[in-house]
Amino acid sequence: MALHKFRTDTAVAAHEAEAAQAGSPAYWICLALLLATVALAARIASFW
């Protein structure tokens, strides 16, 4: 029972941290860089 409570508390804390970071500028910058990397990889792959 304690392990289940620990997992639940951990999941709640992770969800709260994710919700707090979703509005931060660093989150959007990292997301934009990730999307740019995927787009670049797709363009490179299309040349082959």
ZIJO-V706142 format. One record per backbone hydrogen bond with DSSP energy under -0.5 kcal/mol. NH is the residue of the N-H (numbers start at 0). CO is the residue of the C=O. E is the energy in kcal/mol with one decimal. If there is no record, write none. Layout:
NH;CO;E, NH;CO;E
This chain:
4;0;-2.1, 5;1;-2.5, 6;2;-2.5, 7;3;-2.4, 8;4;-2.9, 9;5;-2.5, 10;6;-2.5, 11;7;-2.5, 12;8;-2.4, 13;9;-2.5, 14;10;-2.3, 15;11;-2.3, 16;12;-2.3, 17;13;-2.3, 18;14;-2.3, 19;15;-2.0, 20;16;-2.0, 21;17;-1.3, 22;19;-0.6, 23;20;-1.5, 27;23;-1.4, 28;24;-2.4, 29;25;-2.5, 30;26;-2.2, 31;27;-2.4, 32;28;-2.4, 33;29;-2.3, 34;30;-2.4, 35;31;-2.4, 36;32;-2.2, 37;33;-2.2, 38;34;-2.5, 39;35;-2.4, 40;36;-2.5, 41;37;-2.2, 42;38;-2.1, 43;39;-2.5, 44;40;-2.4, 45;41;-1.7, 46;42;-0.8, 46;43;-0.8, 47;43;-0.6, 47;44;-0.7
